[in-house]
Amino acid sequence: MTTTAPPRGRPPVERATVRRAVLWPRLADTAVMLGFVLAAFLIYRPLWLNLSDGYLFFSGQDQNLWEWFFAVTAHKVLNFENPLTTTLQNHPDGVNLAANTAMFGLGVPLTPITVLFGPTVTFALALTGGMAGTAVAWYWVLSRHVVDSRAGAAVGAAFCGFAPPIVSHGNAHPNFVALFLLPFVVLCLLTVVRGARPVRGGVFLGLLVAWQLLLGKEPLLIAAVTMTVFALSYALMRPAHALALARPLGVALGTGAAVALVLVAVPLWWQFFGPQSYPGLEHGLRGNDLAAFPAFATESLAGTPDSAVPLSMNRTEENAFFGWPLLLVLAGVVAALWRVASARALAVTALVLAWISMGAVLYLDGTPTAIPGIWLLLFDRPLFDSVLESRFALGALVPVGILLAMATERVLRMRTRPDRRYAATIVWVSALAFALVPIAPTELRVTERGEAPAFFADGTWRTHVHDGSVVPVPPPDVGDADPLHWQMAAGMGFPLVEGYFVGPNRDGEGRYGAPRRPTSILLERVAEDGGTPEITVGDRAAARRDLQHWNADLVVLPIGTEHQHELRATVSALLDAPGRAVGDVWLWDVDALLER
């Protein structure tokens, strides 16, 4: 008599069920993450299709600046030079790169990309990858540690990564787009709260904070304020629980601070005490108008070219603009989740950060009210004195995203009859569409950038520049940083005078650009007005002093520049020499003129 051995392992039907249970979540994760990557690419599609000449329409001079940051970082790495400072701008005084948004945390690892493909590719990659990476990071953290619904996590992460303020900064500011480390900073603290070893969590926290400091200090400050407000709000609601968590969180935060300080002590010292450092940067009153929150951003589906103009500083600083449909839905979400302490704390956090962002006095549709803002308590404090207060509205994005994720999870996990659950799902999906479709991002517009003069691009400059600097006419500044593009086209081979950066004024306070010298002011006035001033003996003497201060080798005016004839006449009068045409530029050889 023979017997058949029972099959080993699970029955086939059970094994298939297990495989599906494992496979479908992975497929869902992959689909969501690839969707975020595709969305980011579509937003920047016009730039990717025109990397040689494309320039983000609303970036002002910031695309030139950020590409220059990536180019100078790569130049420093290749030449084994100190990346925290350079004299390639503002020659000979130089620029404190640690005190600027140089983003070493991306610029250094992306050096091979910059060298092989150019700084425009690095710029596009930082923006596209940063936006997609932020959404992916939030999806990972939300789906694994905050909500049990992948659909809810996808909704919350999509808002955190593609909200109107993020897309607005996406025109020009990679440091406010590449926020992919902040979700993991939150996760480190969350794991400690849930019982993980605080020292180990603190070490990971310190590593993340150190890297984030090299990506962007201002977003880290805003995130720290956001988490502090949430912690205080939650502590007031659950004091006993908060008291029990105080010790492990304190150990984790102390360990993290120590680890981060060791890793970034030198860059931080250089930023605050190194050459060309400054104590703060005054921006004036830049709070969000209360009317900006229900309005629509320029790059939102419901926005128009003029919808945000009267309510924002510029197209890269549309820091509110949640849209009134989302605000209505959020009010309903908060009411429905009010019994949940964490949801209440999230709602309070979003409101406080929005209030901070409205500045010292609340404005409504351009009219000041008598309501003071929290910013009155913060504006002159260290670190806060260099921040645009309107940007604190970015701190409200994550609480809002988490609230949307929590609400989606509860609707999809309702324990009720199937017909009621289906009806509730249809209502909630409709509400999400009502709230989020109007603020969905549109692709960012791109224009054609001017080509660098062939004089620089083909290397002709090498026969005219020796150990000194190049003086463009007029010298570059915040309003016109095209000469930075010429310098990049020339392989960072020569230094420029003045430029676009943040550095100290003559009184030591921070300012955008170099303190203007008399010759710069004169040439800038001609470039703007087009008139030809009468040049005096004093003007010629000042020009001589300025050229000597700049250690200038060459003064260059591209042929075809607006007001070219007036600028050429002015420079010729200042230097008492007509200049000569070389290729597509007029140039004046300073060595010969000053008889060095």
C-alpha positions as CSV (number, residue, x, y, z in Angstrom):
1,M,0.0,0.0,0.0
2,T,1.4,3.4,-1.0
3,T,0.6,6.8,0.4
4,T,0.9,10.1,-1.3
5,A,2.9,12.7,0.7
6,P,1.1,15.9,1.4
7,P,2.3,18.9,-0.7
8,R,4.9,21.0,1.0
9,G,4.3,24.6,1.7
10,R,1.1,26.5,1.2
11,P,-1.6,25.3,-1.2
12,P,-1.5,26.7,-4.8
13,V,-4.5,29.0,-4.2
14,E,-3.0,30.4,-1.0
15,R,0.4,30.9,-2.6
16,A,-1.3,32.8,-5.5
17,T,-3.2,34.9,-3.0
18,V,0.1,35.7,-1.1
19,R,1.8,36.6,-4.4
20,R,-1.0,39.0,-5.3
21,A,-0.9,40.5,-1.8
22,V,2.8,41.2,-2.2
23,L,2.8,42.1,-5.9
24,W,-0.1,44.6,-6.1
25,P,1.3,47.0,-3.4
26,R,4.7,46.9,-5.2
27,L,3.0,47.7,-8.5
28,A,1.0,50.5,-6.9
29,D,4.2,51.9,-5.4
30,T,6.0,51.8,-8.8
31,A,3.0,53.3,-10.6
32,V,2.7,56.2,-8.1
33,M,6.5,57.0,-8.1
34,L,6.8,56.8,-11.9
35,G,3.7,59.0,-12.1
36,F,5.5,61.6,-10.0
37,V,8.6,61.4,-12.2
38,L,6.5,61.8,-15.3
39,A,4.6,64.8,-13.8
40,A,7.8,66.6,-12.9
41,F,9.2,65.9,-16.4
42,L,6.0,67.3,-18.0
43,I,6.3,70.5,-15.9
44,Y,9.8,71.0,-17.2
45,R,9.3,69.5,-20.6
46,P,9.9,72.8,-22.5
47,L,13.2,73.2,-20.8
48,W,14.3,69.6,-21.4
49,L,13.5,70.0,-25.1
50,N,15.6,73.1,-25.5
51,L,18.6,72.7,-23.2
52,S,20.9,74.6,-25.5
53,D,19.0,77.9,-25.6
54,G,16.0,77.5,-23.2
55,Y,15.6,79.8,-20.3
56,L,12.7,79.6,-17.8
57,F,10.5,82.6,-18.6
58,F,9.8,83.7,-15.0
59,S,13.3,83.0,-13.6
60,G,14.6,86.6,-14.0
61,Q,18.3,86.3,-13.6
62,D,18.1,83.3,-11.3
63,Q,18.7,80.6,-13.9
64,N,22.0,82.3,-14.8
65,L,22.9,82.4,-11.1
66,W,22.0,78.8,-10.3
67,E,23.8,77.5,-13.4
68,W,26.8,79.6,-12.3
69,F,26.6,78.0,-8.8
70,F,26.7,74.5,-10.3
71,A,29.5,75.5,-12.8
72,V,31.7,77.1,-10.1
73,T,31.3,74.2,-7.8
74,A,32.3,71.8,-10.5
75,H,35.3,74.1,-11.3
76,K,36.4,74.0,-7.7
77,V,36.0,70.2,-7.4
78,L,38.0,69.6,-10.6
79,N,40.8,71.9,-9.5
80,F,40.9,70.7,-5.9
81,E,40.1,74.2,-4.6
82,N,38.1,75.4,-1.6
83,P,34.5,75.3,-2.8
84,L,33.4,77.8,-0.1
85,T,34.8,80.9,-1.8
86,T,35.7,82.2,-5.2
87,T,36.9,85.3,-6.9
88,L,35.3,84.4,-10.3
89,Q,32.7,86.9,-9.4
90,N,33.2,90.2,-7.6
91,H,36.9,90.2,-8.5
92,P,39.1,90.8,-6.6
93,D,37.0,90.8,-3.3
94,G,35.3,87.5,-4.2
95,V,32.1,85.8,-3.1
96,N,31.4,83.8,0.1
97,L,29.7,80.8,-1.6
98,A,28.9,79.3,1.8
99,A,26.8,82.4,2.5
100,N,25.0,82.0,-0.8
101,T,22.6,79.3,-2.0
102,A,25.3,77.4,-3.8
103,M,23.7,74.0,-2.9
104,F,26.9,72.0,-2.4
105,G,24.7,69.0,-1.5
106,L,23.8,68.6,-5.1
107,G,26.5,70.6,-6.9
108,V,29.3,68.4,-5.7
109,P,27.8,65.0,-6.4
110,L,26.5,66.2,-9.8
111,T,29.9,67.6,-10.8
112,P,30.3,64.8,-13.4
113,I,27.0,65.8,-15.0
114,T,28.0,69.5,-15.1
115,V,31.4,68.7,-16.6
116,L,30.1,66.3,-19.3
117,F,26.8,68.0,-20.2
118,G,27.0,71.5,-18.9
119,P,25.4,73.5,-16.0
120,T,22.0,73.9,-17.7
121,V,21.5,70.1,-17.6
122,T,22.5,70.1,-14.0
123,F,20.0,72.9,-13.3
124,A,17.2,71.1,-15.1
125,L,18.0,67.8,-13.4
126,A,18.1,69.5,-9.9
127,L,14.7,71.0,-10.5
128,T,13.0,68.0,-12.1
129,G,14.6,65.4,-9.9
130,G,14.1,67.6,-6.8
131,M,10.4,68.0,-7.5
132,A,9.8,64.3,-8.3
133,G,12.1,63.2,-5.5
134,T,10.2,65.3,-2.9
135,A,6.9,63.7,-3.9
136,V,8.4,60.2,-3.9
137,A,10.0,60.7,-0.5
138,W,6.7,61.9,1.0
139,Y,4.9,59.0,-0.5
140,W,7.3,56.6,1.0
141,V,7.1,58.0,4.4
142,L,3.3,58.5,4.4
143,S,2.5,55.1,3.0
144,R,4.8,53.2,5.4
145,H,4.6,55.3,8.6
146,V,1.6,57.6,8.6
147,V,-1.4,56.2,6.8
148,D,-2.4,52.7,5.8
149,S,-3.8,53.7,2.4
150,R,-1.5,54.0,-0.6
151,A,-4.1,56.1,-2.3
152,G,-4.1,58.5,0.7
153,A,-0.4,58.6,0.7
154,A,-0.3,59.4,-3.0
155,V,-2.8,62.3,-2.6
156,G,-0.8,63.8,0.3
157,A,2.6,63.3,-1.4
158,A,1.3,64.8,-4.6
159,F,0.3,67.9,-2.8
160,C,3.5,68.2,-0.9
161,G,5.6,67.8,-4.0
162,F,3.5,69.8,-6.6
163,A,1.6,72.4,-4.6
164,P,1.4,75.9,-6.2
165,P,4.1,77.5,-4.0
166,I,6.6,74.7,-4.9
167,V,5.9,75.0,-8.7
168,S,6.3,78.8,-8.3
169,H,9.7,78.3,-6.8
170,G,10.4,75.8,-9.5
171,N,10.8,78.6,-11.9
172,A,14.1,79.6,-10.4
173,H,14.9,78.1,-6.9
174,P,16.1,74.5,-6.8
175,N,16.7,74.8,-3.0
176,F,12.9,75.2,-2.5
177,V,12.1,72.3,-4.8
178,A,14.6,69.7,-3.8
179,L,13.1,69.0,-0.4
180,F,13.4,65.2,-0.5
181,L,15.4,64.9,2.7
182,L,12.8,66.6,4.9
183,P,10.3,63.7,4.9
184,F,13.1,61.5,6.3
185,V,14.0,64.1,8.9
186,V,10.3,63.8,10.0
187,L,10.6,60.0,9.9
188,C,13.6,60.0,12.2
189,L,11.7,61.8,14.8
190,L,8.6,59.8,14.3
191,T,10.5,56.5,14.8
192,V,11.9,57.8,18.1
193,V,8.4,58.8,19.2
194,R,7.3,55.2,18.4
195,G,10.1,53.6,20.5
196,A,13.2,53.5,18.4
197,R,16.5,54.0,20.1
198,P,17.0,57.8,20.4
199,V,20.7,57.8,19.9
200,R,20.6,55.8,16.8
201,G,17.7,57.9,15.5
202,G,19.7,61.0,16.4
203,V,22.7,59.8,14.4
204,F,20.5,59.4,11.3
205,L,18.9,62.7,12.0
206,G,22.2,64.4,12.2
207,L,23.4,62.9,8.9
208,L,20.2,64.1,7.2
209,V,20.3,67.6,8.7
210,A,24.0,68.0,7.7
211,W,23.1,67.1,4.1
212,Q,20.1,69.4,4.1
213,L,22.2,72.3,5.4
214,L,24.3,71.8,2.2
215,L,21.1,71.8,0.1
216,G,19.2,74.7,1.7
217,K,19.3,76.2,5.1
218,E,16.2,78.3,4.7
219,P,13.9,75.3,3.9
220,L,15.4,73.6,7.0
221,L,14.6,76.6,9.2
222,I,11.0,76.7,7.9
223,A,10.7,72.9,8.5
224,A,12.1,73.3,12.0
225,V,9.6,76.0,12.8
226,T,6.8,73.8,11.4
227,M,7.8,70.8,13.5
228,T,8.2,73.0,16.6
229,V,4.7,74.4,16.2
230,F,3.2,71.0,15.7
231,A,5.0,69.6,18.8
232,L,3.8,72.5,21.0
233,S,0.3,72.1,19.7
234,Y,0.2,68.4,20.3
235,A,1.8,68.8,23.7
236,L,-1.0,71.2,24.8
237,M,-3.6,68.6,23.6
238,R,-1.9,65.5,25.0
239,P,0.4,66.8,27.8
240,A,1.0,63.5,29.5
241,H,2.0,61.8,26.3
242,A,4.2,64.7,25.3
243,L,5.9,64.6,28.7
244,A,6.7,60.9,28.2
245,L,8.3,61.6,24.8
246,A,10.3,64.6,26.0
247,R,13.4,62.7,27.1
248,P,13.9,60.4,24.0
249,L,13.2,63.3,21.7
250,G,15.7,65.4,23.6
251,V,18.3,62.7,23.3
252,A,17.7,62.3,19.6
253,L,17.7,66.0,18.9
254,G,20.9,66.5,20.9
255,T,22.6,63.7,19.2
256,G,21.5,64.9,15.8
257,A,22.7,68.4,16.5
258,A,26.1,67.2,17.6
259,V,26.5,64.9,14.5
260,A,25.4,67.7,12.1
261,L,27.6,70.3,13.7
262,V,30.7,68.1,13.4
263,L,30.0,67.4,9.7
264,V,29.2,71.0,8.7
265,A,31.2,73.1,11.2
266,V,33.6,74.4,8.6
267,P,30.9,75.5,6.1
268,L,28.9,77.1,8.9
269,W,31.9,79.0,10.2
270,W,32.8,80.1,6.7
271,Q,29.2,81.3,6.2
272,F,29.0,83.5,9.3
273,F,32.7,84.4,9.9
274,G,34.6,83.8,6.7
275,P,35.7,86.4,4.1
276,Q,32.7,88.3,2.5
277,S,30.4,87.1,5.2
278,Y,27.5,89.2,6.5
279,P,25.3,89.1,9.6
280,G,21.9,89.4,7.9
281,L,19.9,90.3,4.8
282,E,17.1,92.8,5.1
283,H,14.2,92.2,2.7
284,G,11.6,94.7,4.0
285,L,8.0,93.8,4.4
286,R,7.3,90.8,2.3
287,G,4.3,89.1,4.0
288,N,1.6,87.2,2.2
289,D,-1.6,89.1,1.6
290,L,-4.5,87.3,3.2
291,A,-6.3,87.4,-0.1
292,A,-3.5,85.3,-1.7
293,F,-4.5,82.1,0.1
294,P,-7.9,81.6,-1.7
295,A,-6.4,82.9,-5.0
296,F,-4.9,80.9,-7.8
297,A,-1.2,80.9,-8.8
298,T,0.1,81.8,-12.2
299,E,1.2,78.3,-13.0
300,S,-2.0,76.6,-11.7
301,L,-4.7,75.2,-14.0
302,A,-7.2,77.8,-12.8
303,G,-4.6,80.6,-12.8
304,T,-4.1,83.3,-15.4
305,P,-1.0,85.4,-16.3
306,D,-2.3,88.1,-14.0
307,S,-4.1,86.2,-11.2
308,A,-1.2,86.4,-8.8
309,V,0.4,89.7,-9.9
310,P,-1.2,92.0,-7.3
311,L,-0.8,89.6,-4.5
312,S,2.8,88.4,-4.7
313,M,6.3,89.7,-4.9
314,N,7.0,88.1,-8.3
315,R,6.3,84.9,-10.2
316,T,8.9,82.9,-8.2
317,E,7.5,83.9,-4.8
318,E,3.8,82.9,-5.0
319,N,4.0,81.4,-1.6
320,A,0.3,81.0,-0.8
321,F,-2.3,80.5,-3.5
322,F,-4.0,77.4,-2.2
323,G,-7.2,78.2,-4.0
324,W,-10.6,78.7,-2.4
325,P,-11.9,75.2,-3.4
326,L,-9.1,73.5,-1.4
327,L,-9.7,75.8,1.6
328,L,-13.4,74.8,1.6
329,V,-12.5,71.1,1.5
330,L,-9.9,71.6,4.2
331,A,-12.4,73.2,6.5
332,G,-14.6,70.1,6.1
333,V,-11.7,67.7,6.7
334,V,-10.6,69.5,9.9
335,A,-14.2,69.4,11.1
336,A,-14.5,65.7,10.4
337,L,-11.2,64.8,12.0
338,W,-11.4,67.3,14.9
339,R,-11.6,64.5,17.5
340,V,-8.2,63.2,16.3
341,A,-5.5,65.0,18.3
342,S,-2.8,64.7,15.6
343,A,-5.2,66.1,13.0
344,R,-6.1,69.1,15.3
345,A,-2.4,69.7,15.8
346,L,-1.8,69.6,12.0
347,A,-4.6,72.1,11.4
348,V,-3.2,74.5,14.1
349,T,0.3,74.1,12.6
350,A,-1.0,75.0,9.1
351,L,-2.8,78.1,10.5
352,V,0.1,79.3,12.5
353,L,2.6,79.0,9.6
354,A,0.2,80.8,7.4
355,W,-0.2,83.5,10.0
356,I,3.6,83.8,10.3
357,S,3.9,84.2,6.5
358,M,1.5,87.2,6.5
359,G,4.2,89.4,8.1
360,A,4.2,92.0,10.8
361,V,0.7,93.3,10.0
362,L,-2.0,91.5,8.1
363,Y,-3.0,92.9,4.7
364,L,-6.3,92.1,3.0
365,D,-6.3,92.7,-0.8
366,G,-3.5,95.3,-0.5
367,T,-5.1,97.1,2.5
368,P,-3.4,96.9,5.9
369,T,-5.5,95.8,8.9
370,A,-5.1,96.4,12.6
371,I,-4.3,92.8,13.2
372,P,-0.7,92.2,14.1
373,G,1.2,89.2,12.9
374,I,3.4,86.7,14.7
375,W,6.3,87.9,12.5
376,L,6.6,90.9,14.8
377,L,8.1,88.5,17.4
378,L,10.6,87.0,14.9
379,F,11.7,89.4,12.2
380,D,14.8,90.7,14.0
381,R,15.9,87.3,15.5
382,P,19.1,85.7,14.3
383,L,18.5,83.5,11.2
384,F,15.0,84.9,10.8
385,D,16.3,88.3,9.8
386,S,17.5,86.9,6.5
387,V,14.3,85.1,5.6
388,L,11.4,86.2,3.4
389,E,8.4,85.9,5.8
390,S,6.0,85.0,3.0
391,R,8.0,81.7,2.5
392,F,6.8,80.4,5.8
393,A,3.5,79.5,4.1
394,L,5.5,76.6,2.6
395,G,5.5,75.2,6.1
396,A,1.7,74.8,5.8
397,L,2.0,72.5,2.8
398,V,3.0,69.3,4.7
399,P,0.3,69.6,7.4
400,V,-2.3,70.1,4.6
401,G,-0.9,67.2,2.6
402,I,-1.0,64.9,5.7
403,L,-4.6,66.0,6.5
404,L,-5.6,65.1,2.9
405,A,-3.9,61.7,3.3
406,M,-5.6,61.0,6.6
407,A,-9.0,61.9,5.2
408,T,-8.6,59.7,2.2
409,E,-7.5,56.8,4.3
410,R,-10.6,57.1,6.6
411,V,-13.0,57.3,3.6
412,L,-11.5,54.3,1.9
413,R,-11.3,52.3,5.2
414,M,-14.8,53.0,6.3
415,R,-16.5,50.2,8.2
416,T,-19.9,50.4,6.9
417,R,-22.2,48.8,4.3
418,P,-20.5,48.5,0.8
419,D,-23.1,50.8,-0.9
420,R,-22.5,53.5,1.7
421,R,-18.7,53.1,1.4
422,Y,-18.9,53.4,-2.4
423,A,-21.1,56.5,-2.1
424,A,-18.7,58.1,0.4
425,T,-15.7,57.3,-1.9
426,I,-17.4,58.9,-4.9
427,V,-18.2,62.0,-2.8
428,W,-14.6,62.2,-1.5
429,V,-13.0,61.7,-4.9
430,S,-15.3,64.4,-6.3
431,A,-14.2,66.7,-3.4
432,L,-10.6,66.0,-4.1
433,A,-11.0,66.8,-7.8
434,F,-12.9,70.0,-6.8
435,A,-10.0,71.0,-4.5
436,L,-7.0,69.9,-6.4
437,V,-7.7,70.0,-10.1
438,P,-7.8,73.9,-10.2
439,I,-4.4,74.1,-8.5
440,A,-2.8,71.3,-10.7
441,P,0.5,72.6,-12.2
442,T,0.9,73.6,-15.8
443,E,4.2,73.3,-17.7
444,L,6.6,76.1,-17.0
445,R,7.1,78.5,-19.9
446,V,10.5,78.8,-21.5
447,T,12.0,81.5,-23.7
448,E,15.1,81.7,-25.8
449,R,18.2,82.9,-24.0
450,G,20.7,85.1,-25.8
451,E,23.8,83.4,-27.1
452,A,27.1,84.1,-25.4
453,P,29.3,86.3,-27.7
454,A,31.6,84.1,-29.9
455,F,34.5,86.1,-28.5
456,F,34.0,84.1,-25.3
457,A,32.5,80.9,-26.6
458,D,35.3,80.2,-29.2
459,G,38.2,81.1,-26.9
460,T,39.3,84.4,-28.5
461,W,39.3,86.0,-25.1
462,R,42.4,83.9,-24.2
463,T,44.7,86.1,-26.3
464,H,43.5,89.3,-24.4
465,V,43.0,88.2,-20.8
466,H,46.1,87.4,-18.8
467,D,46.1,87.5,-14.9
468,G,43.3,90.1,-14.5
469,S,39.5,90.4,-14.8
470,V,37.0,91.1,-17.5
471,V,34.8,94.2,-17.2
472,P,31.5,93.8,-19.1
473,V,29.7,97.0,-20.1
474,P,27.9,97.5,-17.9
475,P,29.2,95.2,-15.1
476,P,26.8,92.4,-14.2
477,D,24.4,92.8,-11.3
478,V,21.0,91.6,-10.0
479,G,19.1,93.0,-12.9
480,D,21.4,91.7,-15.7
481,A,23.6,88.6,-15.0
482,D,24.1,87.5,-18.6
483,P,27.9,87.9,-18.3
484,L,27.8,84.9,-16.0
485,H,26.6,82.9,-19.0
486,W,29.5,84.2,-21.0
487,Q,31.9,83.1,-18.3
488,M,30.4,79.6,-18.2
489,A,30.6,79.4,-22.0
490,A,34.3,80.2,-21.6
491,G,34.8,77.4,-19.1
492,M,35.1,79.6,-16.1
493,G,38.5,80.7,-17.5
494,F,38.5,84.4,-16.3
495,P,37.1,86.4,-13.3
496,L,34.3,88.9,-13.6
497,V,33.9,92.2,-11.7
498,E,30.8,92.7,-9.5
499,G,28.0,90.3,-10.3
500,Y,24.9,88.6,-8.9
501,F,25.3,87.1,-5.4
502,V,24.7,88.0,-1.8
503,G,27.5,89.7,0.0
504,P,28.3,92.5,2.5
505,N,27.6,96.1,1.8
506,R,30.2,98.7,2.7
507,D,28.6,98.9,6.2
508,G,28.9,95.1,6.5
509,E,25.2,94.3,6.1
510,G,24.0,91.9,3.5
511,R,23.0,93.0,0.0
512,Y,22.3,91.5,-3.4
513,G,25.3,92.2,-5.7
514,A,28.5,94.1,-5.1
515,P,28.6,97.7,-3.7
516,R,28.5,99.7,-6.9
517,R,31.5,101.7,-7.9
518,P,31.2,105.1,-9.7
519,T,32.0,103.6,-13.1
520,S,29.4,100.8,-12.6
521,I,26.7,103.3,-11.7
522,L,27.5,105.5,-14.7
523,L,27.5,102.7,-17.2
524,E,24.3,101.2,-15.7
525,R,22.6,104.6,-16.1
526,V,23.5,104.7,-19.7
527,A,22.4,101.1,-20.3
528,E,19.0,101.9,-18.8
529,D,18.3,105.4,-20.2
530,G,20.3,105.4,-23.4
531,G,21.7,108.9,-23.0
532,T,25.3,109.8,-23.5
533,P,26.6,111.7,-20.4
534,E,29.2,114.4,-20.5
535,I,32.4,112.8,-19.1
536,T,34.4,115.0,-16.7
537,V,38.0,114.7,-15.5
538,G,36.6,113.3,-12.3
539,D,34.8,110.6,-14.2
540,R,38.0,109.6,-16.0
541,A,39.9,109.5,-12.7
542,A,37.2,107.4,-11.0
543,A,37.2,105.0,-14.0
544,R,41.0,104.6,-13.7
545,R,40.7,103.9,-9.9
546,D,37.9,101.4,-10.5
547,L,39.8,99.5,-13.2
548,Q,42.9,99.4,-10.9
549,H,40.7,98.1,-8.0
550,W,39.2,95.5,-10.3
551,N,42.7,94.5,-11.6
552,A,41.0,94.6,-15.0
553,D,42.6,93.3,-18.2
554,L,39.8,94.0,-20.6
555,V,36.6,96.0,-20.9
556,V,34.1,94.3,-23.3
557,L,30.9,95.5,-25.0
558,P,29.1,92.9,-27.2
559,I,28.1,94.3,-30.5
560,G,24.3,94.5,-30.7
561,T,23.8,95.4,-27.1
562,E,20.9,97.7,-26.5
563,H,22.1,101.3,-26.4
564,Q,25.4,100.0,-27.9
565,H,26.4,103.4,-29.5
566,E,25.8,105.3,-26.3
567,L,27.7,102.8,-24.1
568,R,30.6,102.7,-26.6
569,A,30.8,106.4,-26.7
570,T,30.7,106.6,-22.8
571,V,33.5,104.0,-22.4
572,S,35.6,105.6,-25.1
573,A,35.3,108.9,-23.3
574,L,36.1,107.5,-19.9
575,L,39.2,105.7,-21.2
576,D,40.1,108.3,-23.8
577,A,40.4,105.5,-26.4
578,P,38.0,104.5,-29.1
579,G,38.2,100.7,-28.5
580,R,38.3,98.2,-31.3
581,A,36.1,95.6,-32.8
582,V,37.3,92.0,-32.3
583,G,34.7,89.5,-33.7
584,D,31.4,90.3,-32.2
585,V,32.6,92.6,-29.4
586,W,34.1,96.0,-28.8
587,L,37.0,95.8,-26.5
588,W,39.4,98.1,-24.6
589,D,42.8,96.7,-23.6
590,V,43.2,98.1,-20.0
591,D,46.8,97.0,-19.7
592,A,47.8,99.3,-22.6
593,L,45.6,102.1,-21.5
594,L,46.9,102.1,-17.9
595,E,50.5,101.4,-19.0
596,R,51.0,98.7,-16.4
